[in-house]
Amino acid sequence: MVDIVIVNWNAGDLLKKCVDSIIHSENLFSVNKVIIVDNNSIDSSIREVPLHSKIRIIQNRENLGFAKACNQGFACCFAPYVLLLNPDTQLKTNTLLQCLQFMESKPVIDILGCQLLNDTGAVTVSCARFPTAGRLFMDATGISRIAPGYFKPAILMTDWNHGESRYVDQVMGAFMFMRSDVFEKIGYFDERYFVYYEELDYSLKLAKAGGKIYYNADIQAIHSGMGTTEAVKAFRLYLNLQSRLKYAKKNFTQPAYLLVFATTYSVEFISRFVFLILKRKTSEIKDLTKAYRLLLGF
């Protein structure tokens, strides 16, 4: 059986579609309960969730962040497996059963990811590698975008088509199918991350403990990719940069962290600015500037 944790923040009708794909399909037979943690949404997303005996809703009075909300949900899970699912994701008819069957046959795997398709049916990038300070530097300066054949992206594996199954460093938190005993091994997410990098940090912690993460291209789900921070681009970039610095400070050596810190606060702003000009996206310069003002604290 599976407990499903969904963290919601103003997901609109995406949340209802996500829940419908669970309770109005064969997936329901594999579900113990669906725990929806709402981070003080101001839209109608929670009100549109259908009533069901297997659904439990936790409503926070403020936005506690993704990591902390996930942990609230995890603490309510007692099934052998836990699925962390984004509200902009929809399960296919037999997604959960396939996950259960695979995990039962592969006891060495701690976390499982599946192939995520966008709304048009195209395979999307959903796996990541553990970054190094050098690769983050290449990303920040734009070198990895100019010469992707020579410099692999620091984190998201855009250099791989996700067409075959394999062990990976991390699978996207949009769909993380986990054995519940992982929590006993390494605990929950680090709540110092408000959003972004918490799954990467958790995966690194698991790897250091000898755990394994697997991407199964034969199991599928739909991920619209319409993250609930899409409408607040400046704030989203600020949170991403902030979490990256926290990750580097926690997991890198002091010299490597200082390289990431210096690059983030100087070179990256310039490279992002130049790329927006070259791509004729000058309207986004305002968001870039606002994000860095937030990062600088004014």
matplotlib code that plots the C-alpha trace (Angstrom):
import matplotlib.pyplot as plt

x = [0.0, 1.0, 0.5, 0.6, 1.8, 0.9, 2.0, -0.3, 0.1, -2.4, -2.3, -5.8, -7.6, -4.3, -4.7, -8.2, -6.9, -4.1, -6.4, -8.9, -6.1, -5.7, -9.2, -11.0, -8.7, -7.3, -4.6, -7.0, -6.7, -3.0, -3.6, -3.8, -4.4, -3.8, -2.4, -2.7, -0.7, -1.9, 0.5, -2.1, -3.4, -5.6, -7.2, -10.0, -7.7, -8.5, -12.2, -12.3, -10.8, -13.4, -14.6, -13.2, -12.6, -8.9, -8.2, -6.8, -6.2, -3.8, -4.3, -1.4, -2.1, 1.0, 3.3, 5.8, 7.7, 7.9, 10.4, 8.5, 5.1, 6.5, 7.7, 4.2, 2.8, 5.6, 4.9, 1.4, 2.5, 2.5, 2.2, 5.2, 5.6, 5.3, 4.8, 5.7, 3.6, 3.3, -0.2, 0.6, 1.1, -1.4, -1.0, -1.7, -4.1, -1.6, 1.2, 1.1, 0.7, 3.7, 5.7, 4.8, 5.6, 8.9, 10.0, 8.9, 11.2, 14.1, 14.7, 18.0, 16.3, 15.2, 13.6, 12.0, 11.2, 9.2, 9.2, 7.3, 5.4, 4.2, 0.7, 1.6, 3.0, 6.7, 9.2, 10.5, 13.7, 13.2, 16.6, 19.5, 23.2, 25.0, 26.6, 30.1, 31.3, 33.0, 29.8, 27.8, 30.3, 29.9, 26.2, 26.3, 28.6, 26.5, 29.5, 27.5, 24.7, 27.2, 29.1, 26.8, 28.8, 31.8, 30.3, 27.4, 24.7, 25.5, 22.3, 19.3, 20.3, 19.2, 22.0, 20.2, 16.9, 15.4, 14.6, 16.0, 16.0, 19.1, 20.4, 20.6, 21.7, 18.2, 14.7, 12.5, 10.3, 7.3, 7.3, 9.4, 8.2, 10.0, 10.2, 9.0, 12.0, 14.1, 12.8, 14.1, 17.5, 18.1, 15.1, 13.0, 13.8, 16.1, 13.6, 16.3, 15.4, 12.2, 11.8, 14.3, 17.3, 15.7, 15.2, 18.8, 20.1, 18.0, 19.2, 22.9, 22.2, 20.7, 23.7, 26.1, 24.2, 24.5, 21.0, 20.1, 17.8, 16.4, 14.7, 12.2, 11.4, 8.8, 6.5, 4.9, 3.0, 2.0, 3.7, 2.3, 5.3, 3.1, 4.8, 2.8, 5.7, 5.4, 3.4, 6.1, 9.3, 11.4, 10.6, 11.2, 14.6, 15.5, 14.4, 16.4, 19.6, 19.1, 18.7, 21.7, 23.9, 22.5, 23.2, 26.8, 27.5, 26.2, 27.7, 30.8, 34.2, 34.8, 36.8, 34.1, 31.3, 33.1, 33.4, 29.7, 29.0, 31.2, 29.9, 26.2, 26.6, 28.7, 29.2, 25.8, 23.8, 25.8, 25.5, 21.8, 21.4, 23.3, 21.4, 18.1, 19.3, 20.5, 17.2, 15.2, 13.5, 14.1, 10.8, 12.3, 15.2, 12.8, 12.3, 16.0, 16.8, 14.1, 15.4, 18.8, 17.5, 15.8, 19.0, 20.9, 18.3, 16.9]
y = [0.0, 3.6, 6.9, 9.9, 13.3, 16.4, 19.9, 22.5, 26.2, 27.9, 25.1, 25.9, 23.1, 21.2, 19.9, 18.5, 16.8, 15.3, 13.9, 12.7, 10.7, 8.9, 8.3, 7.8, 5.1, 1.7, 3.5, 3.8, 0.1, 0.7, 3.8, 3.8, 7.6, 10.8, 13.6, 17.1, 19.8, 23.2, 26.1, 28.8, 29.0, 31.9, 30.4, 27.8, 24.7, 23.1, 23.8, 21.9, 18.7, 16.0, 14.5, 11.0, 8.8, 8.3, 12.0, 14.0, 17.8, 19.7, 23.5, 25.7, 29.2, 30.4, 29.3, 27.1, 26.2, 23.0, 21.1, 21.7, 20.9, 17.7, 16.7, 17.4, 14.9, 12.4, 12.4, 11.2, 8.3, 4.7, 2.7, 0.7, 3.1, 6.9, 8.8, 12.5, 13.9, 17.4, 18.9, 19.5, 15.8, 13.1, 9.4, 7.0, 4.1, 1.6, 3.9, 2.9, -0.8, -0.8, 1.1, -1.4, -4.4, -3.0, -2.0, -5.4, -7.1, -4.7, -4.5, -2.6, 0.4, 3.1, 5.7, 5.3, 7.8, 7.3, 8.8, 12.1, 13.2, 16.8, 17.5, 16.8, 13.4, 14.3, 12.9, 15.6, 16.0, 14.7, 13.4, 15.2, 14.7, 15.9, 19.2, 20.3, 23.9, 23.7, 22.7, 25.3, 27.9, 26.7, 27.0, 30.4, 31.8, 30.3, 28.3, 25.0, 26.5, 27.7, 24.4, 21.7, 19.0, 19.8, 20.9, 18.9, 20.9, 21.1, 19.5, 18.8, 16.1, 17.9, 16.1, 12.8, 11.9, 9.9, 7.1, 4.2, 3.0, 3.6, 4.4, 8.2, 10.6, 12.2, 12.0, 15.0, 15.7, 15.9, 12.1, 10.4, 6.9, 6.0, 3.1, 4.4, 3.0, 5.6, 8.0, 5.8, 5.7, 9.4, 11.3, 13.9, 16.8, 19.6, 22.4, 25.1, 24.9, 26.8, 25.4, 24.0, 21.8, 19.9, 16.8, 17.0, 17.5, 14.5, 12.3, 13.2, 12.3, 8.9, 8.2, 8.9, 6.3, 3.8, 4.2, 3.8, 5.8, 4.4, 6.0, 3.6, 4.7, 1.9, 3.5, 6.8, 9.8, 13.2, 16.3, 19.5, 21.4, 24.4, 24.8, 27.0, 29.5, 30.1, 33.3, 34.8, 34.5, 36.9, 35.3, 31.9, 32.8, 34.4, 31.2, 29.0, 31.1, 31.2, 27.4, 26.8, 28.8, 26.8, 23.5, 24.6, 25.8, 22.6, 20.1, 21.7, 22.5, 26.1, 27.0, 25.4, 27.2, 30.5, 30.0, 29.4, 32.4, 34.7, 33.5, 33.8, 37.3, 38.6, 36.8, 35.1, 38.3, 39.6, 36.3, 36.1, 39.7, 39.2, 36.0, 37.8, 40.6, 38.1, 36.1, 39.3, 38.7, 42.2, 42.1, 39.5, 41.8, 43.4, 40.0, 39.3, 42.6, 42.1, 38.6, 39.9, 42.7, 40.1, 38.1, 41.2, 42.0, 45.3]
z = [0.0, -0.7, 1.2, -1.2, -0.1, -2.1, -1.2, -2.6, -3.0, -5.3, -7.9, -9.2, -11.1, -11.4, -7.9, -8.7, -11.8, -9.8, -7.1, -9.8, -11.4, -8.1, -6.8, -10.2, -11.5, -10.6, -8.6, -5.8, -4.9, -4.1, -1.9, 1.8, 2.1, 0.2, 2.4, 0.9, 2.8, 1.8, 2.3, 2.9, -0.7, -1.6, -4.6, -4.8, -5.3, -1.9, -2.1, -5.4, -4.0, -4.0, -0.7, -0.2, 2.8, 1.8, 1.5, 4.4, 4.1, 6.4, 6.0, 7.2, 8.3, 6.5, 3.7, 5.5, 2.5, 0.5, 2.6, 5.9, 4.3, 2.9, 6.3, 7.8, 5.3, 5.8, 9.5, 8.8, 6.6, 7.9, 4.7, 3.4, 0.6, 0.3, -3.0, -3.0, -5.8, -7.3, -7.7, -11.4, -11.9, -13.0, -12.6, -15.4, -14.8, -13.5, -12.3, -8.7, -9.3, -11.6, -9.0, -6.3, -8.4, -9.4, -5.9, -4.5, -7.1, -6.4, -2.7, -3.1, -4.5, -2.0, -4.2, -7.6, -10.3, -13.4, -16.9, -16.8, -19.9, -20.6, -21.7, -25.4, -24.5, -24.9, -22.4, -20.0, -18.1, -14.6, -13.3, -11.9, -11.0, -7.9, -8.8, -8.2, -7.7, -11.1, -12.9, -11.1, -12.3, -15.9, -15.6, -13.9, -16.6, -19.4, -20.7, -20.4, -22.5, -25.2, -25.4, -24.0, -25.8, -23.7, -20.4, -18.9, -17.0, -13.3, -12.1, -14.4, -16.9, -20.1, -21.9, -21.6, -23.4, -20.5, -22.8, -20.9, -17.3, -15.1, -11.6, -11.1, -8.4, -8.0, -9.4, -9.5, -6.4, -8.7, -8.5, -5.8, -4.9, -1.6, 0.8, 4.1, 5.9, 4.2, 6.8, 9.5, 7.8, 7.1, 8.5, 6.6, 4.3, 5.6, 6.5, 6.0, 2.3, 1.7, -1.8, -4.3, -3.6, -0.7, -2.8, -4.2, -0.7, 0.5, -2.3, -1.5, 2.1, 1.0, -1.3, 1.5, 3.6, 0.8, -0.6, -4.3, -6.6, -9.8, -12.8, -14.6, -18.1, -18.4, -15.8, -16.7, -15.3, -16.7, -15.4, -16.7, -15.5, -14.5, -11.1, -8.7, -8.6, -12.3, -11.8, -9.5, -11.6, -9.7, -6.4, -7.9, -9.1, -5.7, -3.9, -6.3, -5.9, -2.1, -1.9, -4.1, -1.8, 1.2, -0.6, -1.4, 2.1, 3.6, 1.2, -0.4, 1.0, 2.1, -1.1, -3.3, -1.4, -1.8, -5.5, -5.8, -3.6, -5.6, -8.9, -7.9, -6.6, -9.5, -12.8, -12.9, -12.9, -15.8, -17.8, -17.2, -18.2, -21.5, -22.4, -21.9, -24.3, -26.9, -26.7, -26.9, -23.6, -22.2, -20.4, -18.0, -17.0, -14.4, -12.8, -12.8, -11.1, -8.6, -7.8, -7.1, -5.0, -2.8, -2.7, -1.6, 1.0, -0.4]

ax = plt.figure().add_subplot(projection="3d")
ax.plot(x, y, z, "-o")
ax.set_aspect("equal")
plt.show()
